[in-house]
Amino acid sequence: MRRILSGALAVATAATTLIPGAATAATPDTPRWGACPADAALSGLECSTLQVPLDHRNPDGRKIEIAMSRLASKDPSKRRGVLLLNQGGPGGAGLGFVNDLVSAGLPRSVLDAYDVIGFDPRGVGRSTPVTCGLTPEQQARGNVPPYAATAADVTKRAAEVKVIARQCATSETAWMLPYVTTANTARDMDRIRQALGESKISFLGYSYGSYLGAVYATLFPQRGDRIVIDGNLPPSGLSFQDNDVFARGLEDRFPDFAAYAAAHPAYGLGDTPEEVTAKYFDLAGRLDKAPAEGVDGALFRMVTFGYLFRDAQMPTLAGLWQSLDTGQAPPSGAADDPVPDADNALSSHQYVVSGDSRWPRSVRAYQRAVEADRKRYPMFGAAAANIRPCAYWPSDPVEPPVRIGDLGPSNVLMMQNLRDPGTPLTGARKLRRAFGDRARMVTVDQGGHGAYLFGGNTCANTAATTFLTTGQRPARDLTCAAQPS
C-alpha cells in the first residue's frame, strides 16, 4: 500500500525589528527575475534568488539563499503591492504554491492587486536545503509520531528519534541547525520585502503558515499590510506546550467521516456514525495485534488522520478501511504511486520545530503525556503526545519563542474551519485571544484543512477576498454557515 505511506507523509512560512542584540542588515540587492527551473509546477512564473544572513544578528556573516517565484500583476492601475504566500509545514516548498492557489480559484481581483510571491523557506527545497540523511524507513514514519499503546512504545520510539537527532547533528548541513527557525524565516520575509522595494507586504499563509504570519506580524508590526492566516495554530506554534493539536483535530473531524461512511453502506463500515466509530477502534486494535497489507495499528491511525484533510479523500479512505477490514487488496491504483523522497521536507520540519522552542529531555515526560492524552483523546492522543527528535536535539534554541500579542495595527484576518483535523478550532481561539483587537476571525461550519479557496464556502471566500482587495474586514468575528455540497 505505497499510496497509504504517501498519504501519511502528506501529513505528515525604514527600521527592521530583530531580536535583542541583532544588527540591522543592509538593504539586499534587487532580485533579478528570470525563467524558473524546468518544472511543470512553476509554469508561467518567474523565479529569482535572494541572499540572506544565516544568523540575522550577524548580517555580514555567512549567507544562505532563498528561492522565490513571482506571478506579477498584469494591471498596473490596480496593483497595490506584493502578497507573500506560505503553504504550511514547516518543511513545505512554496515556489509552486502560487500556481496551486491560481488553480484553486484565487480571484482575478487579487491577482490584479498584487505581485504574488512564493518562496521556499530557509532550509527547504531550492533555498539552501538541510538534511538529516533520513532512510526510507525513517521517512515512511513521517513527522507525526506513531501511536504509543504503552509506555514501552514511547521508550522504543525514544531510541528511534535519538538516532534521527544524531543524524541531524552529524549531517552535512548541521551548521544550519540553530538558525532554521520560524523567527528567522519571518526575518527572511522582511528581507524579501526590502529587496522588492516595498514599504509593506501582505501575506496569505495556511496551517503552519498561520504561525509564520503571526510571528511576522509580531516582529514587524508596521511592515505588514493585509495579513490573512488560515487553519490556525496556537500562539506557541508547534510546541510541547500544545502538542495535542493533532489529537484534538482528529476528534473534531472524525464525525464527518463517520457520517459519510454510514451514508454509504456499500463500504460495510457501519450503518450509523456510532458503528463507524466503533469500527475505527476495532480495526486499530486488530492491526495492533496482526498487521495486514503492511499496515499496523499506528499506521492505520496515521493514514486515517491524513486522509481527513480534504472531503474529496473520504471515498479513498473508506475504500482503504474496507480492504483492511475484509482482507482484500486495496482499491485499484491505491498501491501504485511511488513514495517520494521526503528527506528534505521532514528534516527541515525537525530543524524548525526543535529550534523554535525547548522540548522536555525526559522520556518519562512523554510517557506521562501519552498516558494522559490516550484518555483525553482516545482516537489519536497517544500518537500526538509521543516523543520527537526534539527531545535529543543537539542545539538549544538561539532565542526565546516569539510572544504573539496585541501590539500593532488591526490588520489580521483569521480563517478557520470548525472541524479542522490538523489545526483545530481550540488552537485558533488561543491565537485569536493573543492577537486581541489586531485580528478578526471567520469561522466556517465545515471540516477539512484550509477554509479560503479550499473549502468551497462562498461566505468565507468573499470575506478573505474582500479584505485582500479592499482592506475591509468584518466589523466583528464572523461565522459562515455550512454550504450545501
C-alpha positions in Angstrom: 0.0 0.0 0.0 2.5 2.5 -1.1 0.0 5.3 -1.5 -1.0 4.8 2.1 2.5 5.6 3.1 2.5 8.6 0.7 -0.8 9.8 2.2 0.7 9.5 5.7 3.8 11.5 4.6 1.5 14.3 3.3 0.5 14.8 6.9 2.9 14.3 7.8 6.5 30.4 6.3 12.6 52.1 7.3 13.6 50.2 10.7 13.9 46.5 11.0 12.8 44.8 14.2 15.0 42.0 15.2 15.8 40.0 18.4 17.6 41.9 21.1 21.2 42.4 20.2 20.6 41.8 16.5 22.1 44.2 13.9 20.1 45.9 11.1 21.2 44.4 7.8 22.0 46.5 4.7 19.3 46.7 2.0 19.5 43.5 0.0 20.2 43.5 -3.8 17.2 43.8 -6.1 16.1 40.4 -7.4 16.7 39.6 -11.0 13.6 37.7 -12.2 14.0 35.2 -14.9 13.0 31.7 -16.1 12.1 29.2 -13.4 13.7 25.7 -13.2 12.1 23.3 -15.6 9.2 22.1 -13.5 5.5 21.9 -14.6 4.5 23.2 -11.2 6.3 26.5 -12.0 4.8 27.1 -15.4 4.1 30.7 -16.2 6.1 32.0 -13.2 9.3 34.0 -12.9 12.0 33.0 -10.4 14.9 34.5 -8.6 17.1 34.0 -5.5 18.0 36.3 -2.6 20.9 36.0 -0.3 20.1 36.5 3.4 22.2 36.1 6.6 22.3 32.7 8.1 22.2 34.5 11.5 20.3 37.8 11.3 22.3 39.0 14.4 25.4 38.9 12.2 24.2 40.4 8.8 27.8 40.4 7.4 28.4 36.8 8.2 27.6 33.6 6.3 24.8 33.8 3.8 22.2 31.4 2.6 19.9 31.5 -0.4 16.2 31.9 -0.5 14.4 30.8 -3.8 11.4 32.9 -4.8 8.8 32.8 -7.5 6.5 35.5 -8.9 3.3 36.0 -10.7 3.3 39.7 -11.5 0.1 41.7 -11.6 -0.9 42.4 -15.2 -2.8 45.6 -14.3 -0.5 48.4 -13.0 -3.5 50.6 -12.4 -4.9 48.1 -9.8 -1.6 46.9 -8.3 -1.3 47.5 -4.6 1.9 45.7 -3.7 3.1 42.2 -3.1 1.4 39.2 -1.5 3.7 36.6 0.0 2.5 33.1 0.4 3.2 30.2 2.7 1.5 26.8 2.2 2.3 25.3 5.6 4.7 22.8 7.0 7.2 23.6 8.4 9.1 21.9 5.6 6.8 22.6 2.7 8.3 24.0 -0.5 6.5 27.1 -1.7 7.7 28.1 -5.2 4.8 26.3 -6.8 2.1 27.3 -4.3 1.4 30.4 -6.4 0.0 28.1 -9.2 -1.7 25.9 -6.6 -3.7 28.9 -5.5 -4.5 30.0 -9.0 -5.8 26.5 -9.7 -7.8 26.7 -6.5 -9.5 29.8 -7.8 -7.6 32.8 -6.4 -9.7 35.6 -7.9 -8.6 37.9 -10.7 -9.1 40.8 -8.4 -6.4 39.5 -6.1 -4.1 38.7 -8.9 -4.5 42.2 -10.3 -3.9 43.8 -6.9 -0.6 42.0 -6.1 2.5 40.6 -7.4 2.0 37.1 -5.8 5.3 35.8 -4.4 6.0 32.2 -3.4 9.2 31.2 -1.7 10.9 28.1 -0.3 11.6 28.9 3.3 15.2 28.7 4.6 16.3 25.1 4.7 13.7 23.9 2.2 13.7 22.9 -1.5 15.6 25.2 -3.8 16.5 27.5 -1.0 19.7 26.4 0.8 18.4 23.0 1.9 19.0 20.9 5.0 19.2 17.2 5.5 19.2 14.6 8.3 20.1 11.8 5.9 16.8 10.0 6.7 16.5 6.5 5.5 13.4 5.4 3.5 12.1 3.6 6.6 12.5 6.8 8.7 10.8 8.8 6.0 7.9 6.4 5.9 7.1 7.3 9.5 6.7 11.0 8.7 6.9 13.7 11.4 3.7 13.0 13.3 4.8 10.5 16.0 3.4 6.9 15.9 0.6 5.8 18.2 2.1 4.6 21.5 -0.2 1.9 23.0 2.1 1.5 26.1 4.9 3.3 27.9 7.2 0.8 26.4 6.2 2.1 22.9 7.4 5.5 24.0 10.7 4.1 25.1 11.0 2.3 21.8 10.3 5.4 19.8 12.8 7.4 22.0 15.6 5.1 20.7 14.5 5.8 17.2 14.2 9.5 17.4 17.6 9.7 19.3 19.1 8.2 16.2 17.4 10.8 14.0 18.6 13.6 16.2 22.1 12.3 15.9 21.9 12.1 12.1 20.8 15.7 12.0 23.6 16.7 14.3 26.2 15.0 12.1 24.7 15.8 8.7 26.5 18.0 6.1 24.1 20.8 7.0 24.4 20.7 10.8 26.0 24.2 10.6 22.5 25.5 10.0 20.9 23.7 13.0 20.3 26.7 15.3 19.2 29.1 12.6 16.4 27.3 10.7 13.5 28.8 12.8 10.2 30.5 12.3 11.5 33.8 13.6 14.4 33.7 11.1 12.1 32.8 8.3 10.0 35.8 9.2 13.1 37.9 9.1 13.9 36.5 5.6 10.4 37.6 4.6 11.3 41.1 5.6 14.5 40.9 3.6 12.3 39.9 0.6 10.2 43.0 1.3 13.2 45.2 1.3 14.6 43.6 -1.9 11.4 44.2 -3.7 11.4 47.8 -2.7 8.1 47.6 -0.8 7.3 49.6 2.3 4.9 46.9 3.4 3.9 43.3 2.4 0.7 41.4 2.5 0.6 37.8 3.5 -1.5 34.7 3.0 -0.5 31.7 5.0 -2.1 28.3 5.7 -1.6 25.8 8.5 2.0 26.4 9.9 1.9 29.5 7.7 -0.6 30.9 10.2 2.2 30.8 12.9 4.7 32.2 10.4 2.3 35.1 9.6 1.7 35.7 13.3 5.4 35.8 14.0 6.0 38.2 11.2 3.1 40.5 12.3 4.7 40.5 15.8 8.3 41.1 14.8 7.4 43.6 12.1 4.1 45.1 13.1 4.5 48.2 10.9 5.7 46.3 7.9 2.6 44.1 7.4 -0.2 45.4 5.2 -3.0 42.8 5.0 -2.4 39.5 6.8 -4.6 36.5 6.2 -3.9 33.3 8.1 -5.9 30.2 7.6 -6.0 26.9 9.6 -4.5 28.4 12.7 -2.0 27.0 15.1 -2.0 28.2 18.7 0.3 31.2 19.6 3.0 28.8 20.7 3.2 27.2 17.2 4.2 23.5 17.1 5.4 23.0 20.7 5.3 20.6 23.6 3.1 23.1 25.3 0.4 22.5 22.7 1.4 19.1 21.3 -2.2 17.8 21.4 -3.4 19.8 18.4 -3.5 16.7 16.1 -5.2 14.6 18.7 -7.9 17.2 19.2 -8.2 17.8 15.5 -8.9 14.2 14.7 -11.6 14.1 17.4 -13.2 17.2 16.0 -13.1 16.0 12.4 -13.8 12.3 12.6 -17.6 12.6 12.9 -17.7 14.0 9.4 -16.1 10.8 8.1 -18.3 8.6 10.3 -21.4 10.3 8.8 -20.0 9.8 5.3 -19.2 6.1 5.8 -22.6 5.4 7.4 -24.4 7.1 4.5 -22.5 4.7 2.1 -23.3 1.3 3.3 -21.6 -0.4 0.4 -18.3 0.0 2.3 -19.6 -2.1 5.1 -18.2 0.0 7.9 -21.4 0.6 9.8 -24.9 1.7 9.4 -24.6 4.6 11.9 -21.9 7.0 12.8 -21.5 5.3 16.1 -20.9 2.0 14.4 -18.3 3.5 12.1 -16.5 5.0 15.2 -16.6 1.6 16.8 -15.1 0.2 13.6 -12.2 2.6 13.9 -11.2 1.2 17.3 -11.9 -2.4 16.2 -9.6 -2.1 13.2 -6.9 -0.3 15.1 -6.9 -2.9 17.8 -6.8 -5.8 15.3 -4.0 -4.2 13.4 -2.0 -3.6 16.6 -2.1 -7.3 17.1 -1.7 -8.5 13.5 -0.7 -6.0 10.8 -2.3 -6.5 7.4 -1.1 -5.4 3.9 2.0 -3.9 5.6 -0.2 -1.7 7.8 -0.1 -1.8 11.6 -2.4 0.0 14.0 -0.1 3.0 14.3 0.0 3.5 10.5 -3.8 2.9 10.3 -4.4 5.7 12.7 -1.9 8.0 10.9 -3.5 7.3 7.5 -7.0 8.0 8.8 -5.7 11.3 10.2 -4.0 12.3 6.9 -6.9 11.5 4.6 -9.3 13.6 6.6 -7.7 16.8 5.5 -9.9 17.0 2.4 -13.6 15.9 1.9 -12.6 14.6 -1.5 -10.4 12.0 0.1 -13.1 10.3 2.1 -14.0 7.8 -0.6 -10.4 6.7 -0.8 -10.2 6.4 3.0 -13.4 4.4 3.2 -12.1 2.0 0.5 -8.8 1.5 2.3 -10.7 0.8 5.5 -12.9 -1.7 3.7 -9.9 -3.5 2.2 -8.2 -3.8 5.7 -11.5 -4.9 7.3 -12.1 -7.7 4.7 -8.5 -8.7 3.9 -8.9 -7.8 0.3 -6.4 -6.0 -1.9 -6.6 -2.2 -1.8 -8.7 -0.3 -4.4 -7.2 -0.2 -7.9 -4.4 2.3 -8.1 -4.1 2.8 -4.4 -0.9 0.8 -4.2 0.8 2.0 -7.3 2.1 5.5 -6.6 5.8 5.8 -5.6 6.6 7.3 -2.2 8.6 10.5 -2.9 12.0 11.3 -1.3 10.9 13.3 1.7 14.3 13.7 3.5 14.4 17.5 3.0 10.8 18.2 3.9 11.0 16.0 7.0 14.4 17.2 8.1 13.6 20.9 7.7 10.4 20.3 9.7 12.6 18.9 12.6 15.0 21.8 12.4 12.2 24.3 12.8 10.1 22.6 15.4 13.2 21.8 17.5 14.7 25.2 17.1 11.6 27.3 17.8 11.2 26.2 21.5 12.5 23.8 24.1 11.2 20.3 24.4 11.5 18.0 27.5 14.6 15.8 27.6 13.0 13.2 29.8 11.4 10.1 28.3 9.1 9.9 31.3 7.7 13.4 30.5 6.4 11.9 27.2 5.2 8.8 28.8 3.1 10.9 31.1 1.8 13.0 28.3 0.9 9.9 26.2 -0.9 8.3 29.1 -3.0 11.5 29.7 -3.8 12.1 26.1 -4.7 8.5 25.5 -7.6 9.0 27.9 -8.5 12.6 26.8 -8.3 11.9 23.0 -8.6 8.1 22.6 -8.5 8.2 18.8 -5.1 9.8 18.3 -3.8 11.3 21.6 -1.2 8.6 22.2 0.3 9.5 18.8 0.3 13.3 19.0 1.9 13.2 22.5 4.6 10.7 21.7 8.3 11.7 21.8 10.0 13.5 18.9 13.6 14.1 17.9 13.4 17.5 19.6 13.9 15.6 22.9 17.5 14.9 21.8 18.2 18.0 19.7 21.9 18.8 19.6 21.4 22.6 19.9 19.4 24.8 22.1 17.1 27.5 20.7 19.1 30.7 19.9 16.3 32.9 21.3 13.1 32.6 23.3 9.9 31.8 21.4 8.2 34.9 19.9 5.4 36.0 22.1 2.3 36.8 19.9 0.4 39.8 21.3 -1.9 42.6 20.6 0.6 45.4 19.9 0.4 46.7 16.4 -2.2 47.6 13.7 -5.5 45.8 13.4 -4.7 44.1 10.1 -5.0 40.4 10.7 -7.9 38.2 9.3 -8.0 34.6 10.6 -9.9 32.0 8.6 -10.8 28.8 10.4 -12.9 25.7 9.7 -14.8 24.5 12.7 -13.6 20.9 12.2 -10.0 21.1 11.0 -8.0 17.9 11.7 -4.6 19.5 11.6 -5.2 22.9 13.2 -8.3 22.5 15.4 -10.6 25.4 16.5 -9.2 25.3 20.0 -5.8 26.4 18.9 -7.2 29.1 16.7 -9.2 30.5 19.6 -6.0 30.8 21.6 -4.3 32.7 18.8 -7.4 34.9 18.4 -7.2 35.8 22.1 -3.5 36.5 21.9 -4.0 38.9 19.0 -6.8 40.8 20.7 -8.1 43.7 18.6 -5.4 43.1 16.0 -7.4 40.3 14.5 -10.9 39.3 13.3 -11.7 35.6 12.9 -14.0 34.0 10.3 -15.1 30.5 11.4 -16.7 28.3 8.8 -19.1 25.4 9.5 -17.2 22.8 7.6 -14.5 20.2 8.0 -11.1 19.9 6.4 -7.8 21.8 6.4 -8.0 25.3 5.0 -11.0 27.5 4.5 -10.2 30.1 1.9 -10.4 28.7 -1.6 -10.2 25.1 -0.5 -13.5 24.7 1.3 -15.9 26.0 -1.3 -17.7 28.2 1.1 -18.8 31.5 -0.6 -19.1 33.4 2.7 -15.6 32.6 3.7 -14.1 33.2 0.2 -15.9 36.6 0.0 -14.6 37.7 3.4 -11.0 36.9 2.6 -11.0 38.3 -0.9 -12.7 41.5 0.2 -10.1 42.1 2.8 -7.2 41.4 0.4 -8.6 43.7 -2.2 -10.2 46.5 -0.2 -8.8 46.2 3.3 -12.3 45.8 4.7 -12.7 43.1 7.4 -15.9 42.0 9.2 -16.6 44.5 12.0 -16.6 41.7 14.4 -15.8 38.0 14.3 -17.9 36.2 11.7 -19.4 32.7 11.5 -20.1 31.3 8.0 -22.9 28.8 7.8 -22.4 25.4 6.2 -22.9 25.4 2.4 -24.7 22.6 0.7 -22.5 20.4 -1.4 
